[in-house]
Amino acid sequence: MTEEEFLKFLRQKFRPHSREVICGVGDDCAVLDFPDHWLLLTLDTFVEGRHFSWDYFTPYEVGRRLAAANLSDLAAMGGKPTFALLSLSTPRLEEERITVFLEGIKSKLALYGAELIGGDTCRHEKWVISLTLLGHTPKGGAVFRHGANPGDLIFVSRPLGASAAALYLWQKGLEPPASLKKAHLDPDPEVTLGAILAENQLASAMIDVSDGLLLDLERLCEASGVGAELELERIPVAEEVKALPLEDPYSLALKGGEDFALLFTVPAEKAKILEQLCRRKLYQIGRIIPSPGLFLLEDRTRKPIAPEGFDHFKV
């Protein structure tokens, strides 16, 4: 069973029955209806040897990276982060190492107005850490994966591939440039942009690019019951990635993952005011089509492309 198959199984077998549940399994956050707002909840787990290695992460960077992954999920729903809970399993309670790790989490959360307020701990042969992050939107103010419509334009918030390139170089025994290391070890979640897109009702659907552009776009399309057509020459590849001696730098941008950019769709009539309201460069990479599937336009040739990316149970 792949990760996607497991998520489908959960959606079919464990549908929430409470009227307060606006959104359960199947989006970047669960959403609960409260009297004066919507509560958003998300959780990410990092496992030593699977999600990070002490060969190139410091404890501080692990904390920053874990917080960033959660913050990015909140950003993908247009939410404002508030409070977090931590589960920490570790072989030994080393005060200095754990203090530095916690400072990493706290410092990253603080940048976006959130606080770590509690959690749990346990002994384990490796580090296994989970962070639960809470946030909120106004009632009706979240952006989901399922709102894309045929004709909507597809945007990504920044160039892609830098994080995957850093990991590629480390695995080759090479030291990445500082900018690529930063992209992998301490990414910047798009919390402000997500809120602007939600508050101004610009995005019809949204997801963060954590497992790869193609795989995450497929998730958005499946939730919306549509397909997508991408233009290869419009895919923004990070300049540092283009400078590497790679046979196909687009592969890292399309499939690499862990960019924590926002991938979103915008009705064509709203696209003209998008950058004006967001006050920054955004990248249109394609459009939504009625029929399912992903297609890539390259040199005037249209071909289907598989939604490849990171899957915990395929690796």
C-alpha positions, 0 to 999 in steps of 0.5 A, a space after each residue: 500500500 502506497 501513502 496515497 492508497 493509505 490516505 484513501 483508505 482512511 478517508 473511506 473508513 474513518 469519515 468524521 461524523 461530528 458537525 464541527 468537522 469542516 475538513 478531516 483527512 485529505 488536506 494540509 490541515 484538519 478544520 474545525 468549526 468554532 463559534 467565531 472562527 475556524 480552528 486549523 490543526 496539523 501534525 508532522 513527524 520527523 524520524 532520524 535516518 528517514 527525514 534528517 541525518 546528524 551528518 548535516 543537520 544540527 539540533 537547532 536546524 532540526 527544530 527549525 525544519 520541523 516547525 517550518 513543515 508545520 507552518 507550511 501546512 498552515 500557510 497552505 490553508 491560509 491560516 494564522 499559526 498560534 500554538 504547538 505541542 511537541 512529542 519527543 522520543 530520543 535515546 538519551 535526555 541530553 540537556 544541551 542538545 535538547 535545549 538547542 533543538 527546542 530553541 530551533 522550534 521556538 525561534 521558528 514559530 516565533 517568527 510567525 507569532 506562534 508558541 510551543 506550549 507543551 507535549 510529551 517525551 519517551 525513550 527510543 533508540 533514534 530521534 522520533 519527533 512530532 509537532 502538532 500546530 494549531 492555527 485559525 482563519 475567520 469562519 469560511 476563510 480557509 483555502 482547500 485543495 478541492 476548489 480548482 476549476 477548469 480554466 484556472 491558472 496554476 501558480 507556484 510561489 517561488 523557484 523550485 529544486 533547491 532543497 532537493 539539490 542540497 540533499 543530492 549533493 550531500 548524498 554524493 559526498 559534496 558540500 552544497 552552496 550556502 543558499 541550497 543548504 538554507 533551502 533544505 535545513 531552514 526553509 521559509 514557509 509562505 505564511 504571509 502569502 497564504 493569508 493574503 491569498 485566503 483573505 482576498 479570495 484569490 486562490 480557488 485551491 491551494 497546497 504546499 509543495 512538500 513531496 514534489 510539484 507533480 505529486 502535490 499537483 496531482 493531489 490538488 487535481 484529484 481533490 478537485 476532480 480536474 487535471 492540469 497542463 504544465 508548460 515546462 519552460 514556465 517551471 521556475 528552477 532555482 538559479 543555483 540548481 541550474 548552475 549544477 552539472 545536472 543532466 536534467 535540472 527540471 527533474 529536481 524542480 518537478 519531483 524533488 520536494 521539500 520546497 515548501 512553496 505554495 502551489 495554488 490555482 487562481 481564476 483567470 479573471 483574478 490573475 491580473 490583480 494577483 501580484 498587485 495584491 501580493 506585492 511580489 513575483 509569482 510564477 504561472 506554470 500552467 492551467 487546470 483542464 477538465 479531464 483528469 491527468 497531468 500533461 506537460 507542454 515541451 517544445 510544442 509537444 503535449 505529453 502525459 507525465 506521471 505524478 512522481 514525488 516522495 512517498 514514505 512507503 516507496 522509498 
